[in-house]
Amino acid sequence: MKLTVDQDKCVSSGQCVLNATDLFDQRDDDGVVLLLNDSPSADQTEAARKAAAACPALAIHIEE
């Protein structure tokens, strides 16, 4: 699995962080998503999928 984020689409809702704290964070100044790990381990894939599904802006992309 490979993750990418589109920071221009991000609306700073924080759903990614709530669902996958090991994979995502938010910038302090504006809350835009930060990708911490673009290649999640097998035990992180479910959280990555939940984060992508929860993103209201569809700013998280998963490549299998």
C-alpha positions as CSV (number, residue, x, y, z in Angstrom):
1,M,0.0,0.0,0.0
2,K,1.2,3.5,-0.9
3,L,-0.5,6.7,0.6
4,T,-0.5,10.1,-0.9
5,V,-2.3,13.3,0.2
6,D,-3.4,16.3,-1.6
7,Q,-2.8,19.2,0.8
8,D,-4.6,21.6,-1.6
9,K,-7.8,19.7,-1.1
10,C,-7.5,19.3,2.6
11,V,-10.2,21.1,4.7
12,S,-8.4,20.5,8.0
13,S,-11.2,18.3,9.5
14,G,-8.7,16.1,11.4
15,Q,-10.5,12.8,10.6
16,C,-7.3,11.3,9.2
17,V,-5.5,11.9,12.5
18,L,-8.4,10.5,14.5
19,N,-8.4,7.3,12.5
20,A,-4.7,6.8,12.0
21,T,-2.4,8.8,14.4
22,D,0.7,6.9,13.3
23,L,0.2,7.8,9.6
24,F,-1.2,11.4,9.7
25,D,-0.7,14.7,11.6
26,Q,-1.8,18.2,11.0
27,R,0.2,21.4,10.6
28,D,0.1,23.6,13.6
29,D,-0.7,26.9,11.8
30,D,-3.6,25.8,9.6
31,G,-4.5,22.1,10.4
32,V,-3.7,20.9,6.9
33,V,-2.8,17.1,6.7
34,L,0.7,15.9,7.0
35,L,1.6,12.4,5.9
36,L,3.9,10.8,8.4
37,N,4.3,7.5,6.7
38,D,3.5,6.8,3.0
39,S,4.0,3.0,3.3
40,P,1.9,1.7,6.1
41,S,2.7,-1.7,7.6
42,A,0.2,-4.5,7.4
43,D,-1.2,-3.7,10.8
44,Q,-1.8,-0.1,9.8
45,T,-3.7,-0.7,6.5
46,E,-7.1,-0.8,8.1
47,A,-6.5,2.5,9.8
48,A,-5.3,4.0,6.6
49,R,-8.4,2.9,4.8
50,K,-10.6,4.3,7.5
51,A,-8.8,7.6,7.4
52,A,-9.2,7.9,3.6
53,A,-12.9,7.0,3.9
54,A,-13.5,9.5,6.6
55,C,-11.8,12.4,4.8
56,P,-14.6,14.8,3.7
57,A,-12.4,16.4,1.0
58,L,-11.2,13.0,-0.4
59,A,-7.6,14.3,0.0
60,I,-6.1,10.9,0.9
61,H,-5.3,8.5,-1.9
62,I,-4.5,4.8,-1.6
63,E,-2.6,2.9,-4.1
64,E,-2.6,-0.9,-3.6
